Amino acid sequence: MQTQVKPSSSRQAQLVAKGASCPRVAIRRASGRRALEVVARDYPRPGFETAETFQEAQALSSKLKNAPRPAKPLKVVIAGAGLAGLSAAKYLSDAGHHPIVLEGRDVLGGKVAAWKDEDGDWYETGLHIFFGAYPNMMNIFKELNIEERLQWKEHSMIFAMPDSPGEFSRFDFPDIPAPFNGIFAILRNNQMLTWPEKIQFAIGLLPAIIFGQKYVEEQDHLSVTQWMRQQGVPDRVNDEVFIAMAKALAFIDPDRLSMTVVLTALNRFLQERHGSKMAFLDGAPPERLCQPMVDYFKARGGDLKMNARVKDIVLNEDGSVKHYKLTNGEVVEGDLYMSAMPVDILKLLVPDQWKPNPYFAQLKELEGVPVINIHIWFDRKLTTVDHLLFSRSPLLSVYADMSTTCKEYYDTEKSMLELVFAPAKDWIGRSDEDIIAATMTELERLFPTEIKADQSLAKIRKYKVIKTPLSVYESRAGREAFRPSQRTPIKNFFLAGDFTKQKYLASMEGAIFSGKLAAEQIVNDYNYKGIAPPARSSSSPELVAASALLAVAAVGAGLVGFGL
């Protein structure tokens, strides 16, 4: 049974009326005031099938599955068993081909990898959140018949309040159509932004509203901080909201993050009714998401080789790929080849013959961002929330009590906090002990009545610090121009990965979508050889009516002094 923060007793009555099971836990701060009341409840899967983006993703899945069968199934060798490589393999098998996935490690998942410790407890590469605005991800859950593995949470975004330790500020989305649900969520929250600040931010968005996607893409040369100042948005908007958002979206601060990333995210969250709804996977990603993808393509003639690290991409005389040579000396041959490796690894393996080509030369402008993920098991149950929480800490990005949010990790007696330490650039080389000490100091601010840095209250039973020196590509200002397409200049070599060109940026959705797009290129070339493939819609994210309504509502409300 999951827990949900409840703002008032009237909300509890609504849940009881709907038949929810409601064991309650009162949470009081040191002052004795009632803070939050926790009500156990599971949330149903959102009805996102009506969203245009979901239907586009579904149409692409149908195109690949219903493509003409190849005269001969192609053996496609894919390097990398992260979400991009597994997605490509899944959709290639749908189209009648035989993918062979090579994974250099002994664990599936790439950037969503996880391991079990000596006690049988999982620890993960990152704190992974699944949004309603991830249409290709939601489609793949449906196609694999594992939708029930997503644990949907209350439609809220919850921020810690650094100046009021132990308190949270909430953006609660009512169950009404978009963009009105997002507008109401923003306008009803008066803790983080004042009305003048909301109005100034809304006015700053007007160029994006007027000029649409072209404007959004043109803002890539500006960081979030630069854009805010250029548009006359108060610095406090940046400090209160966008530092937390930037670290959650890309593990970097807003003075580095491209504004295109934020505008794209705002669009999806405002334009889709369920876009900002969040879910946790009910267990570890390698078992609960990656393995079903492997089972799917293996059942259709594909294969997976673990501990199969690519050492060299060996070429034919014409510059095409002859085979992959592994570090153990094995040679793996196929009809076609694909890299679904992180960009930093790919750059090391690009053959010298390819390096002068502008397509491959541009990769030097892309590099992974360092990320640290932390798990701390405590000796008692903390009064946390069944949701993702934005810490608004200088060191921490987001965190969650996985013993509350995730069924496999559920524990009624003790808490396990999973935290993202970002930006991590200055900490990636520090000792685990230093990182845990700094984290505990921050946790003392978040849990002032329950955690002290010296462990005089909640005590650490154990911890894990997972360092990824080069994670997703750093989506700092100016990087969009260097992201490559899935089709390369090499006739039998394709690319997948969140760093490749697709509209969902450096995310799990971006990785899944990139693999699907790479599979589509192969299907277009070989399944539809001599036949025109069916056209598919591909709308680009735009800040349209949602932002316009937000601007009008904020300005109008401010003028009449109206507050929700």
C-alpha positions in Angstrom: 0.0 0.0 0.0 1.4 3.4 -1.0 1.2 6.7 0.8 0.1 10.1 -0.4 0.4 13.5 1.2 -2.9 15.0 2.0 -3.4 18.7 2.5 -6.6 18.7 4.4 -9.2 16.5 6.0 -11.7 17.3 3.2 -9.3 15.7 0.7 -9.2 12.6 2.9 -13.0 12.5 2.9 -13.0 12.6 -0.9 -10.6 9.7 -1.0 -12.7 7.7 1.5 -15.8 8.4 -0.6 -14.0 6.9 -3.6 -13.3 3.7 -1.7 -9.6 4.3 -1.0 -8.0 2.6 2.0 -6.9 5.3 4.3 -4.7 4.5 7.3 -3.6 7.9 8.4 -0.3 9.2 9.9 -0.3 12.6 11.4 3.0 14.5 10.9 3.8 17.4 13.3 6.7 19.8 13.2 8.7 20.8 16.2 6.3 23.8 16.7 3.5 21.4 17.3 1.6 22.6 14.2 -0.1 20.0 12.0 2.2 19.7 8.9 1.0 16.9 6.6 -1.3 14.0 6.8 -0.4 10.8 5.0 -3.1 8.7 3.4 -2.4 5.3 1.8 -3.7 5.0 -1.7 -2.8 3.7 -5.1 -3.5 5.9 -8.2 -4.9 4.4 -11.4 -3.1 4.5 -14.7 -3.7 7.9 -16.5 -5.8 7.9 -19.6 -3.0 9.3 -21.8 -4.1 7.3 -24.9 -6.0 10.4 -26.2 -2.9 12.5 -26.3 -1.6 13.3 -29.7 1.9 12.4 -28.8 0.8 8.9 -27.6 -1.1 8.3 -30.8 2.0 9.3 -32.8 4.1 6.9 -30.9 1.5 4.2 -31.3 1.3 4.9 -35.1 5.1 4.4 -35.4 4.9 1.2 -33.5 2.2 0.0 -35.9 4.3 1.0 -38.9 7.2 -1.1 -37.7 5.2 -4.1 -36.7 3.1 -4.1 -39.9 5.9 -3.3 -42.3 6.3 -5.8 -45.3 8.3 -8.8 -44.2 11.9 -8.7 -45.4 12.8 -11.2 -48.1 15.5 -12.3 -45.6 15.6 -11.3 -42.0 18.7 -9.1 -41.4 21.1 -9.8 -38.6 21.6 -6.4 -36.9 24.4 -6.2 -34.4 23.7 -3.6 -31.7 26.4 -2.5 -29.3 24.8 -1.5 -25.9 21.9 -3.0 -23.9 20.6 0.3 -22.4 17.1 1.5 -23.2 18.2 2.7 -26.6 19.7 -0.6 -27.7 16.9 -2.7 -26.2 14.3 -0.5 -27.8 16.0 -0.8 -31.2 16.2 -4.5 -30.9 12.5 -4.8 -29.8 11.2 -2.8 -32.8 13.6 -4.5 -35.3 12.2 -7.9 -34.2 8.7 -6.5 -34.7 9.7 -5.8 -38.3 11.0 -9.3 -38.9 14.7 -8.9 -38.3 17.1 -10.6 -35.9 18.9 -8.2 -33.6 22.0 -9.3 -31.7 22.6 -7.1 -28.7 26.1 -6.9 -27.2 26.4 -5.7 -23.6 29.9 -5.0 -22.2 28.9 -5.5 -18.6 27.0 -8.2 -16.7 23.9 -6.1 -16.1 21.2 -4.8 -18.4 20.1 -1.2 -18.6 23.0 1.1 -19.2 22.1 4.3 -17.4 19.2 2.5 -15.6 21.3 -0.4 -14.4 20.9 -1.7 -10.9 22.6 -4.3 -8.7 21.9 -6.3 -5.6 24.1 -6.0 -2.5 25.1 -8.7 -0.1 21.8 -8.3 1.7 19.7 -8.7 -1.4 18.8 -5.0 -1.5 18.8 -3.2 -4.9 20.9 -0.1 -5.6 20.4 1.8 -8.8 22.4 4.1 -11.2 19.8 6.8 -10.8 16.4 7.8 -9.4 14.2 7.1 -12.4 10.8 8.7 -12.8 8.3 7.9 -15.6 6.2 10.8 -16.8 2.8 10.7 -18.6 4.6 12.9 -21.2 6.7 9.9 -22.2 4.6 8.5 -25.1 7.0 6.0 -26.5 7.8 4.7 -23.1 4.1 4.3 -22.2 3.6 2.5 -25.6 6.4 0.0 -24.9 5.0 -0.8 -21.4 1.6 -1.5 -23.1 3.2 -3.5 -25.9 5.1 -5.6 -23.4 2.0 -6.0 -21.3 3.7 -4.7 -18.1 1.7 -1.5 -17.5 0.8 -2.6 -14.0 4.5 -2.3 -13.1 4.2 1.5 -13.0 3.1 3.0 -9.7 1.4 6.3 -10.5 1.5 9.0 -7.9 -0.8 12.0 -7.0 -0.7 14.6 -9.8 1.5 17.1 -7.9 5.0 18.6 -8.0 6.4 19.0 -4.5 9.3 21.3 -3.5 11.1 21.4 -0.2 11.2 24.9 1.4 14.9 25.6 2.4 13.8 28.6 4.5 11.1 26.6 6.3 12.8 23.2 7.2 10.5 20.3 7.1 7.9 22.1 5.0 6.9 21.5 1.4 5.3 23.7 -1.3 3.0 21.9 -3.7 1.8 22.4 -7.2 -1.4 20.3 -7.2 -3.0 19.7 -10.6 -6.8 19.4 -10.5 -8.4 16.7 -12.6 -9.5 18.9 -15.5 -8.3 19.2 -19.1 -4.9 20.7 -20.0 -3.8 23.4 -20.0 -6.2 24.5 -17.3 -4.9 22.0 -14.8 -1.4 23.3 -15.1 -2.6 26.9 -14.9 -4.5 26.2 -11.8 -1.6 24.4 -10.2 0.7 27.4 -10.9 -1.8 30.1 -9.9 -2.8 28.4 -6.7 0.7 28.2 -5.3 1.6 31.5 -3.7 4.4 30.2 -1.5 7.2 30.1 -4.0 6.4 33.0 -6.3 4.6 36.3 -5.8 2.0 37.5 -8.2 4.3 40.1 -9.7 6.9 37.4 -10.3 4.3 35.1 -11.9 3.2 38.0 -14.2 6.7 38.9 -15.2 7.5 35.2 -16.0 4.3 34.9 -18.0 5.2 38.0 -20.0 8.7 36.6 -20.6 7.1 33.6 -22.3 5.2 35.7 -24.8 7.8 35.4 -27.6 7.7 31.6 -27.3 3.9 31.8 -27.5 3.9 34.1 -30.6 6.8 32.5 -32.6 6.3 28.9 -31.6 8.7 26.0 -32.1 11.1 28.0 -34.3 11.7 30.4 -31.3 12.0 27.5 -28.9 14.8 25.9 -31.0 16.6 29.2 -31.4 16.9 29.6 -27.7 19.5 26.8 -27.5 22.3 29.3 -27.5 21.1 30.8 -24.2 21.3 29.2 -20.8 18.2 29.3 -18.6 19.7 32.1 -16.5 20.7 34.2 -19.6 17.2 33.8 -21.1 15.5 34.8 -17.9 17.5 37.9 -17.6 17.1 38.8 -21.3 13.3 38.5 -20.8 13.3 40.6 -17.7 12.2 37.6 -15.5 13.2 38.2 -11.8 16.2 36.3 -10.5 14.0 34.9 -7.7 12.0 32.9 -10.3 15.3 31.2 -11.2 16.2 30.7 -7.6 12.9 29.4 -6.4 11.9 27.1 -9.3 14.4 26.7 -12.1 17.5 25.7 -10.2 15.6 22.7 -8.9 14.1 22.0 -12.4 17.4 22.3 -14.2 19.1 19.8 -11.8 16.2 17.4 -12.1 16.1 17.7 -16.0 19.8 17.6 -16.7 21.9 17.4 -13.5 23.3 20.9 -14.1 22.5 24.4 -12.9 20.4 26.9 -15.0 23.5 29.0 -15.8 24.6 26.1 -18.0 21.3 24.4 -19.1 20.0 25.2 -22.6 16.7 27.2 -22.4 15.4 25.0 -25.2 15.3 22.1 -22.7 13.1 24.0 -20.2 10.8 25.4 -22.9 10.3 21.9 -24.3 9.6 20.4 -20.8 7.1 23.3 -20.0 5.3 22.6 -23.2 4.8 18.9 -22.5 3.8 19.5 -18.9 1.3 22.3 -19.8 -0.1 21.0 -23.0 -0.9 17.4 -22.0 -3.5 16.6 -19.3 -1.4 13.8 -17.8 2.0 15.0 -19.0 3.4 15.9 -15.6 2.0 12.9 -13.8 4.8 10.8 -12.4 5.2 7.0 -11.8 7.8 4.9 -10.1 8.7 1.5 -11.4 7.7 -1.2 -8.9 11.2 -2.6 -8.7 14.6 -2.6 -10.3 14.7 -1.5 -14.0 16.9 -4.4 -15.2 14.4 -6.9 -14.0 11.1 -5.0 -14.3 11.6 -3.2 -17.7 14.8 -4.3 -19.5 14.4 -8.1 -19.1 10.9 -8.1 -20.7 12.3 -6.3 -23.7 15.0 -9.0 -24.0 12.5 -11.8 -23.6 10.4 -10.1 -26.4 13.1 -9.9 -29.1 14.7 -13.3 -28.2 11.3 -15.0 -28.7 11.3 -13.5 -32.2 14.8 -14.7 -33.2 17.0 -12.1 -31.6 19.9 -12.7 -29.2 21.7 -11.1 -26.3 25.4 -11.5 -25.4 26.5 -10.2 -22.0 30.1 -9.4 -21.0 30.6 -8.7 -24.7 32.5 -5.4 -24.9 33.3 -3.9 -28.3 37.0 -3.2 -28.7 37.1 -2.2 -32.4 34.8 -1.3 -35.2 36.6 -3.1 -38.1 36.0 -1.7 -41.6 35.8 -2.9 -45.1 37.9 -1.2 -47.8 34.9 1.0 -48.7 34.7 2.3 -45.1 31.6 0.3 -44.2 31.6 -1.9 -41.1 33.0 -5.4 -41.6 32.5 -6.6 -38.0 32.7 -5.8 -34.3 35.8 -7.1 -32.6 35.3 -7.7 -28.8 37.8 -7.3 -26.0 37.9 -11.1 -25.6 39.1 -11.5 -29.3 35.7 -12.7 -30.5 34.5 -11.3 -33.9 30.7 -10.6 -34.3 29.4 -10.2 -37.8 26.1 -9.1 -39.1 24.3 -7.6 -42.1 23.9 -4.2 -40.4 25.5 -2.6 -37.3 24.3 -0.1 -34.7 25.9 1.7 -31.8 23.6 2.3 -28.8 26.6 3.2 -26.6 27.0 6.4 -24.7 28.5 9.2 -26.8 31.7 9.2 -24.8 32.4 5.5 -25.4 31.4 5.9 -29.1 33.9 8.7 -29.5 36.7 6.3 -28.4 35.6 3.7 -30.9 35.1 5.8 -34.0 37.6 4.4 -36.6 40.3 6.8 -37.8 38.9 6.6 -41.3 35.6 8.1 -40.2 36.9 10.8 -37.9 37.4 13.6 -40.6 33.7 13.2 -41.6 31.7 16.2 -40.2 29.0 13.8 -39.0 31.5 12.0 -36.6 33.7 15.1 -36.0 30.7 16.9 -34.4 30.6 14.3 -31.6 33.5 15.9 -29.9 31.2 18.7 -28.9 29.0 16.3 -26.9 30.1 14.9 -23.6 28.5 13.2 -20.6 27.7 15.0 -17.4 28.9 13.5 -14.1 26.1 12.2 -11.8 26.2 10.7 -8.3 23.3 8.6 -7.0 23.0 7.9 -3.3 21.1 5.2 -1.3 20.9 5.6 2.5 19.2 2.9 4.6 18.1 4.3 8.0 17.2 2.5 11.2 13.7 4.0 11.4 10.8 5.1 9.2 11.0 8.8 8.3 7.8 10.9 7.8 8.3 11.4 4.0 6.0 11.6 1.1 4.9 9.0 -1.5 6.3 11.0 -4.3 9.3 12.5 -6.0 10.5 15.5 -4.0 12.5 18.5 -5.4 15.0 19.2 -2.6 16.0 22.7 -3.6 19.3 22.1 -2.0 22.6 23.4 -3.2 23.9 19.8 -3.4 20.9 17.6 -3.9 18.6 17.5 -6.9 15.6 15.2 -6.2 15.0 12.4 -3.7 12.4 9.9 -2.7 11.8 7.4 0.1 11.9 4.3 -2.0 10.7 2.2 1.0 7.4 4.1 0.5 7.2 4.8 -3.2 8.3 1.4 -4.6 6.6 -2.0 -3.9 9.7 -4.1 -4.2 11.6 -1.8 -1.7 8.6 -1.3 0.6 9.2 -1.3 4.3 6.9 -0.1 7.0 9.6 0.0 9.7 12.7 1.6 8.1 13.3 4.1 5.3 15.6 4.0 2.3 16.2 7.4 0.7 17.5 7.5 -2.8 19.0 10.9 -3.7 20.5 12.5 -6.8 23.6 14.5 -5.9 23.9 17.3 -8.6 25.7 19.1 -10.0 28.4 16.5 -9.3 31.3 17.9 -11.1 33.2 19.1 -8.0 32.3 15.9 -6.0 32.8 13.0 -8.4 36.4 12.6 -7.3 35.7 12.9 -3.6 35.4 10.0 -1.2 32.1 8.2 -0.5 32.5 9.3 3.1 32.8 13.0 2.2 29.7 12.7 -0.1 27.6 11.0 2.6 28.7 13.6 5.2 27.6 16.4 2.9 24.4 14.6 2.1 23.6 14.1 5.8 24.1 17.9 6.4 21.6 18.6 3.7 19.2 16.0 5.0 19.3 17.6 8.4 17.7 20.7 6.8 15.0 18.5 5.1 14.2 16.4 8.1 15.1 18.7 11.1 13.1 16.7 13.7 14.3 13.3 12.5 17.8 13.5 11.0 21.0 15.1 12.4 24.3 15.1 10.6 26.0 13.5 13.6 23.4 10.7 13.5 22.2 11.5 17.0 18.6 10.8 15.7 18.1 8.6 12.7 21.1 6.3 12.2 22.6 5.0 8.9 22.4 1.2 8.6 24.3 1.2 5.3 24.7 3.3 2.2 25.7 3.1 -1.4 27.3 5.8 -3.5 27.1 5.2 -7.3 29.3 7.5 -9.3 28.8 7.9 -13.1 31.6 10.2 -14.3 30.0 10.5 -17.8 26.2 10.0 -17.8 23.7 11.5 -20.2 25.1 14.1 -22.6 25.4 17.5 -21.0 22.6 19.6 -22.6 24.2 22.9 -22.0 23.5 25.9 -24.2 24.6 25.4 -27.8 24.6 21.6 -28.0 21.6 21.0 -30.1 23.4 21.7 -33.4 25.9 18.9 -32.7 23.4 16.1 -32.0 23.6 13.5 -34.9 20.8 11.8 -36.7 20.2 8.1 -36.3 21.2 7.6 -40.0 24.9 7.9 -40.4 27.0 8.5 -43.6 28.1 4.8 -43.4 25.6 2.7 -45.4 25.5 -0.2 -42.9 25.9 1.7 -39.6 23.2 3.4 -37.5 23.2 5.3 -34.2 20.8 5.2 -31.2 21.1 6.9 -27.9 19.6 9.9 -26.0 22.3 12.1 -27.5 21.0 11.5 -31.0 18.6 13.9 -32.6 15.0 13.5 -31.2 12.6 15.8 -29.4 12.7 14.2 -25.9 16.3 15.2 -25.2 18.5 13.4 -22.5 15.9 11.2 -20.9 14.6 7.7 -20.7 12.0 8.6 -23.2 14.7 10.1 -25.5 16.7 6.8 -25.3 13.6 4.7 -26.1 12.6 7.0 -28.9 16.1 7.1 -30.4 16.2 3.3 -30.6 12.8 3.3 -32.3 13.9 5.9 -34.8 17.0 4.0 -35.6 14.9 0.8 -36.2 12.6 2.9 -38.5 15.6 3.9 -40.6 16.5 0.3 -41.2 12.8 -0.7 -41.9 12.5 2.2 -44.4 15.6 1.0 -46.2 15.0 -2.7 -46.2 11.4 -3.6 -45.5 10.0 -0.9 -47.7 12.7 -1.3 -50.4 11.1 -0.1 -53.6 7.9 0.8 -51.7 7.1 4.2 -50.3 6.8 3.8 -46.5 3.6 5.2 -45.0 3.8 8.8 -43.9 3.6 9.4 -40.2 2.9 12.6 -38.4 5.7 14.1 -36.3 4.5 17.2 -34.6 7.2 19.2 -32.8 6.7 20.5 -29.3 5.5 24.0 -29.2 4.5 26.4 -26.5 1.1 27.2 -27.8 -2.3 27.7 -26.2 -1.1 26.5 -22.8 1.4 29.2 -22.3 -0.9 31.8 -23.8 -3.6 31.0 -21.3 -1.0 31.0 -18.5 0.2 34.4 -19.5 -3.3 35.8 -19.9 -4.5 34.3 -16.6 -1.5 35.5 -14.7 -1.7 39.0 -16.0 -5.5 39.2 -15.6 -5.4 37.8 -12.1 -2.6 40.1 -11.1 -4.5 43.2 -12.4 -7.6 42.5 -10.4 -5.7 41.3 -7.3 -7.3 37.8 -7.6 -5.8 34.9 -5.7 -6.7 31.2 -5.7 
